[in-house]
């Protein structure tokens, strides 16, 4: 027996495996914590290498046996995605998982979910006409299984053969001049608390979620852009008050714009049943273009990138005087 031989092999976490010499070879055994591992070789060092490999394989197999989709999906959502996304986006992810995915896969082991199982889920959503939910489900499932693959919990992602479902959004339709006039008349004749918010959105193009950030300063409206990602600094944009909005400015105070988002959406259908609230934004952008205001300046007021060129996105800066002059074109 070599002088360096020891009858115990210390593992991580203080666990001990036993070594014995038998018939000219060395055997390492570990029979605890649900493991029964044995490795033999003619040298101690070779036996240790074989033992460590078997132990790693056994740990992986045991972990895979105990890892269920619902458990791993929630871990992915809270550890990987939550720090990167806004609270409402997190809630949408969670709702999609609970509504469409967990009833089918929540209690299944990750390793047991096959491409056919995933395809059947998308087929079921498609048959029910849940097109947008199907697309959102794909967007969530793919990175979950990608992470499971990276963690060696599965050998192949069941999403590899799945095509992304297509959801075609309904194209927004700007209000006609006649519809716009009818909306203004309805708002002025109504006592509904949303009425001035509708007029304000129509003549500024801001989103409903941006209303609560609005500040009015003389000739300008300042708003925090809603599409800022979590972790990024807030993007502030300024919109000059147009001739169309100016007559209504005395009413834009005392909480006239601080209305619940869902209430705004539901109430708008009572004023214009054939349009949805976000089309007020499309109307503002369309009118700016029709009145001859440049695309770059309209994009600036709307909080969009003008195009993908460095010239437009980095080096173009419009002076206040120029913007105040251009907004006067918005008169019709």
C-alpha positions in Angstrom: 0.0 0.0 0.0 1.5 3.4 -0.9 2.5 5.7 1.9 0.1 8.5 0.8 -2.9 6.2 0.9 -5.7 7.4 3.2 -8.8 5.4 3.9 -11.0 8.4 3.7 -11.8 10.8 0.9 -13.1 14.2 2.0 -15.8 15.7 -0.2 -17.3 19.2 -0.3 -19.6 20.0 2.5 -17.7 17.8 5.0 -19.0 14.5 3.5 -16.7 11.5 3.7 -16.2 8.8 1.2 -14.4 5.6 2.2 -11.4 4.1 0.3 -10.3 0.5 0.5 -7.8 -1.7 -1.3 -9.2 -4.8 -2.9 -7.4 -7.3 -5.2 -4.7 -4.8 -6.3 -7.1 -2.0 -7.0 -8.6 0.9 -5.0 -12.4 1.4 -4.5 -14.1 4.5 -3.3 -17.6 4.2 -1.9 -20.2 6.7 -0.7 -23.6 5.5 0.6 -25.4 8.4 2.2 -28.0 11.1 1.4 -29.7 8.8 -1.1 -26.5 8.2 -3.1 -24.9 4.8 -3.6 -21.7 5.5 -5.6 -18.7 3.3 -6.1 -15.6 3.7 -8.4 -12.6 1.5 -8.7 -9.1 1.8 -10.4 -5.6 0.5 -10.0 -4.4 3.8 -8.5 -6.0 6.0 -5.9 -5.9 9.1 -8.1 -7.6 7.4 -11.0 -10.2 6.0 -8.6 -10.8 9.5 -7.3 -11.4 10.9 -10.8 -13.9 8.2 -11.7 -15.6 8.7 -8.4 -16.0 12.5 -8.8 -17.4 12.0 -12.3 -20.0 9.5 -11.0 -20.9 11.8 -8.1 -21.4 14.7 -10.5 -23.6 12.6 -12.8 -25.6 11.3 -9.8 -26.1 14.8 -8.5 -27.3 16.1 -11.9 -29.7 13.1 -12.3 -31.1 13.6 -8.8 -31.6 17.3 -9.3 -33.3 16.7 -12.6 -35.7 14.2 -11.0 -36.7 16.9 -8.5 -37.0 20.0 -10.7 -40.5 20.7 -11.7 -41.5 23.3 -14.3 -43.6 25.5 -12.1 -40.8 25.7 -9.5 -38.2 26.5 -12.1 -40.3 29.0 -14.0 -41.0 31.0 -10.9 -37.3 31.0 -10.0 -36.5 32.2 -13.6 -39.2 34.9 -13.4 -38.1 36.3 -10.0 -34.3 36.0 -10.3 -33.7 36.6 -14.0 -36.6 38.7 -15.4 -37.9 40.7 -12.4 -34.8 42.9 -11.9 -35.0 43.9 -15.6 -38.6 44.7 -16.1 -41.3 47.0 -14.8 -43.8 45.9 -12.3 -46.7 45.8 -14.7 -44.6 43.7 -17.2 -43.8 41.3 -14.4 -47.5 41.0 -13.6 -48.3 40.2 -17.2 -45.6 37.5 -17.3 -47.0 36.0 -14.1 -50.6 36.1 -15.4 -49.6 34.4 -18.6 -47.9 31.6 -16.8 -50.7 31.1 -14.3 -53.4 31.3 -17.0 -52.0 29.2 -19.9 -48.9 27.3 -18.8 -49.0 26.2 -15.2 -52.3 24.3 -15.6 -50.6 22.1 -18.2 -46.9 22.0 -17.2 -46.8 23.3 -13.6 -46.5 19.9 -11.9 -44.5 18.2 -14.7 -40.8 17.6 -14.3 -38.7 19.8 -16.7 -37.1 16.8 -18.3 -40.5 15.2 -19.1 -41.8 18.1 -21.2 -41.4 17.2 -24.9 -41.9 19.2 -28.1 -45.2 17.5 -28.8 -46.5 18.6 -25.3 -45.6 22.2 -26.1 -47.1 22.1 -29.6 -50.4 20.7 -28.1 -50.5 23.8 -25.8 -50.1 26.2 -28.7 -52.7 24.2 -30.7 -55.2 24.4 -27.9 -54.7 28.2 -27.6 -55.0 28.6 -31.4 -58.3 26.6 -31.5 -59.7 28.9 -28.8 -58.6 32.0 -30.8 -56.2 33.1 -28.1 -53.6 34.5 -30.6 -52.0 37.2 -28.5 -51.9 34.9 -25.4 -50.2 32.2 -27.6 -47.5 34.7 -28.7 -46.9 35.9 -25.2 -46.7 32.3 -24.0 -44.0 31.5 -26.6 -42.0 34.6 -25.6 -41.9 33.4 -22.0 -41.4 29.6 -22.5 -38.4 29.9 -24.9 -36.1 31.7 -22.4 -37.2 29.5 -19.5 -36.2 26.3 -21.4 -33.0 28.0 -22.6 -32.0 28.7 -19.0 -32.9 25.1 -18.0 -30.7 23.9 -20.8 -27.8 26.2 -19.6 -28.3 24.8 -16.1 -28.0 21.2 -17.4 -31.5 20.4 -16.2 -32.5 19.3 -19.7 -30.4 17.9 -22.6 -32.5 19.7 -25.3 -35.0 22.5 -25.3 -38.5 21.4 -26.4 -38.9 24.8 -28.0 -36.3 24.0 -30.7 -38.9 22.8 -33.2 -41.7 25.1 -32.2 -42.4 28.1 -34.6 -43.3 31.3 -32.9 -47.1 31.9 -33.1 -48.1 35.0 -35.0 -50.4 37.6 -33.6 -51.4 40.4 -35.9 -52.3 43.5 -34.1 -55.3 45.5 -35.4 -54.1 48.5 -37.2 -55.0 51.7 -35.4 -57.3 54.1 -37.3 -57.0 57.8 -36.7 -60.2 59.8 -36.1 -61.6 61.6 -39.1 -62.1 65.4 -38.8 -65.8 64.8 -38.4 -65.3 62.2 -35.6 -62.8 64.5 -33.9 -65.3 67.3 -33.9 -68.0 65.0 -32.6 -65.8 63.9 -29.8 -65.0 67.4 -28.7 -68.7 68.3 -28.8 -69.5 65.2 -26.7 -66.8 66.0 -24.2 -68.0 69.6 -23.8 -71.6 68.5 -23.3 -70.7 65.8 -20.8 -70.0 66.0 -17.1 -67.9 62.8 -17.2 -64.6 63.3 -15.3 -62.6 61.8 -18.3 -63.8 64.4 -20.8 -60.8 66.9 -20.5 -58.3 64.0 -20.4 -59.6 62.9 -23.8 -59.2 66.3 -25.3 -55.7 66.7 -23.8 -54.6 63.3 -25.2 -56.1 64.1 -28.6 -54.0 67.3 -29.0 -50.7 66.1 -27.4 -50.5 62.5 -28.5 -49.4 61.3 -25.0 -50.2 57.8 -23.8 -52.8 57.2 -21.0 -50.0 56.0 -18.6 -48.2 59.3 -19.1 -51.0 61.5 -17.9 -50.0 61.2 -14.3 -46.6 62.7 -15.0 -47.8 65.7 -17.0 -46.5 69.2 -15.9 -47.8 72.3 -17.6 -45.4 75.3 -17.9 -46.5 78.3 -19.9 -46.2 77.3 -23.5 -44.9 73.7 -22.8 -46.1 70.4 -21.6 -43.5 68.2 -19.9 -44.1 64.4 -19.6 -42.1 61.3 -18.6 -42.0 58.9 -21.5 -43.7 55.6 -20.5 -41.5 53.3 -22.7 -38.4 53.8 -20.5 -37.0 50.4 -19.5 -36.3 49.5 -15.9 -32.8 50.6 -14.9 -32.6 53.3 -17.5 -32.8 57.0 -16.6 -36.2 58.6 -17.1 -36.7 60.1 -20.5 -38.4 63.5 -20.4 -40.0 65.0 -23.4 -41.6 68.4 -24.0 -44.5 69.1 -26.3 -45.4 72.7 -27.1 -49.1 73.7 -26.6 -50.8 73.8 -30.0 -53.5 76.3 -31.2 -55.9 73.4 -31.1 -55.3 72.7 -27.4 -54.9 76.3 -26.2 -58.6 77.1 -25.8 -59.0 74.1 -23.4 -56.0 74.9 -21.2 -58.0 76.6 -18.4 -59.8 73.2 -17.8 -56.5 71.2 -17.6 -56.0 71.6 -13.8 -57.4 70.5 -10.5 -56.9 66.8 -11.2 -58.6 66.9 -14.6 -55.8 64.6 -16.0 -55.3 62.4 -12.9 -57.8 59.7 -14.0 -57.4 55.9 -13.5 -56.0 54.3 -16.7 -58.6 51.5 -16.9 -61.4 54.0 -16.4 -60.2 56.1 -19.2 -60.2 53.1 -21.6 -63.6 51.9 -20.6 -65.2 55.3 -20.7 -63.8 56.2 -24.1 -66.0 53.6 -25.8 -69.0 55.5 -24.5 -67.9 58.6 -26.5 -66.6 56.8 -29.6 -67.6 53.1 -29.7 -65.8 52.4 -33.0 -62.4 53.6 -31.8 -60.1 52.8 -28.9 -58.3 55.2 -26.6 -54.8 54.8 -28.1 -56.1 56.0 -31.4 -56.1 59.6 -30.0 -52.3 59.3 -30.1 -52.4 58.1 -33.7 -54.7 61.0 -34.6 -52.3 63.6 -33.1 -49.4 62.2 -35.1 -51.4 62.0 -38.3 -52.6 65.6 -37.9 -49.1 66.9 -37.4 -48.0 65.2 -40.6 -51.1 66.5 -42.5 -50.3 70.0 -41.3 -46.8 69.9 -42.6 -44.8 69.4 -39.4 -41.7 67.3 -40.1 -41.5 63.6 -39.3 -38.5 64.1 -37.1 -40.2 66.8 -35.0 -43.4 64.8 -34.7 -41.4 61.8 -33.6 -39.7 64.0 -30.9 -43.1 65.1 -29.5 -44.5 61.6 -29.6 -41.4 60.0 -27.9 -40.4 57.9 -30.9 -37.1 57.6 -32.7 -37.2 59.5 -36.0 -35.3 56.7 -37.8 -32.3 54.6 -37.2 -29.7 57.1 -38.4 -27.2 58.7 -36.0 -28.0 62.0 -37.6 -31.6 62.0 -36.5 -31.2 60.2 -33.2 -28.0 61.9 -31.9 -27.1 65.0 -33.7 -30.5 66.6 -34.4 -31.6 69.1 -31.7 -34.5 71.4 -32.4 -34.5 74.8 -30.7 -37.5 75.9 -28.6 -38.1 78.8 -31.0 -38.3 76.5 -33.9 -40.6 74.0 -32.2 -42.9 76.8 -31.0 -43.1 78.1 -34.6 -43.8 74.7 -36.0 -46.6 73.9 -33.5 -48.5 76.9 -34.9 -49.1 74.8 -38.1 -51.3 72.5 -36.1 -54.4 74.4 -36.8 -57.3 72.9 -38.8 
